[in-house]
Structures are given as structure tokens and as C-alpha cells.
């Protein structure tokens, strides 16, 4: 079963290849490391408590009283260790979210305390704190850091390293003060200062010696400093990008984190095309036939965002129509692809009342419909098509040219699909199904070959885009948007 994640509370819902829904943190980790995560990489309080309750119901605890300590803390420790035991991994990095002192995090911090005691120098505690700058006084204040470390020490955790989040550069006097008052070695206090790009942070921390300090603390040999040539080349290319390409992001969630992976995928593709991407959010609820030209005619490309539910869908349909009729490169993702399909049915096929069953259950032309196996599910956020699925690309299509492959694998998060009974009618009028699942025959990709760039994907390609391997669809979309500028 899936969870319902409200973007206004959690930001983007990120999906792993094995179909686990998480918040946007795992997306950051994958973009930075290039390592593909799974259900073993994310553990919520609810999953941990449910696991302990299930064990108690099975009789695993032989009727003993179930307590936070040791049962919940033991389960947390087991899950932290499990990843390192099941794979060939040198280091397991575990993030304990929240703030020191939050009641929700207490069992996790207790588990970390126990792990440190049990594993000795094989376990390391890195504590991130905030050093505020008081503009009126012109001072950086270390007291919050001192207090945070004191709270940790009170529950038995002594940080081995400190990373100080700061807007202003900290001088050696401030760093030594933190070191002395927090019982942390001088060479184990680092600063994470605001950078022009978040992708510069790893280089900054490496230049301060964070990686070497971790190895020393864990009594591992410290070799030569990695040059990180591909990463630095990416940063240099980003820095040298001068020209701008304008992309409209058409969606209903007016906050940056809701479409985080899409935004980052566009920015990464911009860098590899030597462009800065100017992303303008356009609220689909505000789009009308009267104002759409004003909102979209100056854009070089239009990306129609994913989502769920009826709200804002008519605006997305109008955006798809505007892009199609004005030959503006358009990229529809998940629900965005479905809006492309509906728009084409209404305005090209002549099916004026075409719609999705998700939006109108009584539509006579259900060009987007629910999967047969899903029709008896009524729970909101019920079992969906989640995780990575294969897709066979049709030879000679634009997507086959972009991917340079016959078979791809992409991640999904949806319940509704293209209705295959309409496929021939679409093809006759110029929209083809250029990618489909080889097992279920479900349509994965649609495109209009006669259009400069008009592609919709049922899957979420943004989940696969990383710093060193940007997604080919986003690369091609930005290239098309750049070409649009010359027309």
C-alpha cells in the first residue's frame, strides 16, 4: 500500500526503483552520489513501530512487555546495521532527521548512543548545527551550537565532528571557541557556508579536510585526496554558462520543493547545454483561454507537471494546447502526459468531452482510464504502479533517437493509464505511442513526430537524473528549447 504525501508538508514525493515512496531527501542523495537507493535506505517511525508490533503479535517476544527501550531502539539499530551486512559497503551513513530535543527523535538518538557504545571507533557521530548571524549587532552567535551539543551530551552522545551551517564565513577564533566549548578537536570543526550552488558544498568540505578527518577518527588509512575531476568539471561548466533558456513549469503546487527533482533535472540539463535555466512557475489553476498567451508565449519550453486529482487540470490542458499549436517544445510528465492526451482528443480527434476517469468518472471518452486490477480499490492513495518498469521504444521515433536504446527502465507513481482502445485513432491523427511496457502492453510514452518536440511520459524521468549523468530526455528538451530561441 502507498502513503499519501501532501507536497505542502513533505515537498516532493520521491520514489525508489523498488517502489517505496519517500520525501525529497533520498532524491538529493541519489543526485549527489549516483547510488540508487531502495526500501532499505529509508525507515520512518511508523514502519519501525509497526515492525515491533507485528513481532509482538507473532509472539516473537514471548509475551514480554514491549517498551521503547529496548524493543524500538533495538529495531532501529538492526535496520542501521542491516544495510552494511547485506551488501558490499564500506560506510553506512545514517541521517537522524529533526532537531535535538524533539520528542519524536528521542528513540533514534538513544539508538545512536547505544550503537556508539557497542561499536566504538567503528561508529562516528557528525553533528550539524546552525550559527546565526545577527545583522544589527554584526555578530555570529555560537551559543545555539553550544546548547545543541550540550543537549546531545545530556543523553550520552558526544559529537566526533561538528559541521556549522552559516551564512557568513567563520574565522579561526570562532572555530576554536566552538571546539573548546563543545569538546571537539580543532581539526574536526568544519563550516558549511552558503555557496552559489549546493553542488559546490562537497568540494568546500573536502578542501577543509572533512573526508580525511572522518577516516582518521575511524582509524582508516588516509590516502591521496580525490581530485573529483568530473564533479569539478561540472561546476566549471555551470560557472561559465552565461546564456539563459526560459522554461515554464505548469503545475498546481506553488512551492519550490513540490517539483524539486524536475527543477534540478532542468538545471542539470541546462549546465550540460552551457545554459542557465530560468524556471518560471505558472499556476495551472490561474490559466485561462484569455490569459494563456500572456503567460506562455515568451517561454522557450513548457513542462507540464505531474500531480493527482482534478484541481488545475484544465489549465494544464490549455498549456498543452498552446504548446502544440504554437510549436513550443513541451514535456509532459505523468499527469502532464495524460493532459496532453486529453487535449489532443478534444481538439484534434473531435472528442470534446474526452477526459480521464480520475477527473470525470462518467466521461464517454475515457482516453485515460484506471487499470483493470485497480478498479476495486477505493482507498485514497491505494496500491499504484510504483517503482521501475521496463519500456520498449518504437524504432524510428524521437525518444528512440534520444535514448539510443531499444529498452529502458524508468520509475512510476500513478494509477491511471492511456486507454489502448484509442491508440489507432491517435496514430491516424498524428500522435503516436512511442514506448510501451513489454509485459502489460501499457503505453509509457506519447509523442507528435511532426512537432519540434512534444513528448509525454507516463513515468517520472526526473528520478533518474544525477549530477554526473543528467537524464537524456531533459538534455534533449533543453536543446529543443534553445533551438526555439532562434526561431
URMO-V864815 format. One record per run of one state. SS is the DSSP state (helix for helix, strand for strand, loop for the rest). FROM is the first residue (numbers start at 1). LEN is the number of residues. Records with the same first field share a line. If there is no record, write none. Layout:
SS: FROM-LEN + FROM-LEN
This chain:
loop: 1-6 + 11-3 + 16-5 + 23-2 + 34-5 + 42-3 + 59-9 + 87-16 + 123-3 + 132-1 + 135-4 + 141-2 + 155-6 + 167-5 + 183-3 + 194-4 + 209-1 + 218-11 + 241-3 + 252-4 + 273-3 + 287-5 + 297-4 + 305-8 + 326-3 + 334-1 + 348-6 + 357-8 + 371-1 + 375-10 + 394-4 + 404-3 + 415-1 + 419-1 + 429-3 + 437-6 + 448-6 + 458-3 + 465-7 + 486-2
helix: 7-4 + 25-9 + 39-3 + 45-14 + 68-19 + 103-20 + 143-12 + 172-11 + 186-3 + 198-11 + 210-8 + 229-12 + 256-17 + 284-3 + 292-5 + 313-13 + 335-13 + 372-3 + 398-6 + 420-9 + 461-4 + 472-14
strand: 14-2 + 21-2 + 126-6 + 133-2 + 139-2 + 161-6 + 189-5 + 244-8 + 276-8 + 301-4 + 329-5 + 354-3 + 365-6 + 385-9 + 407-8 + 416-3 + 432-5 + 443-5 + 454-4
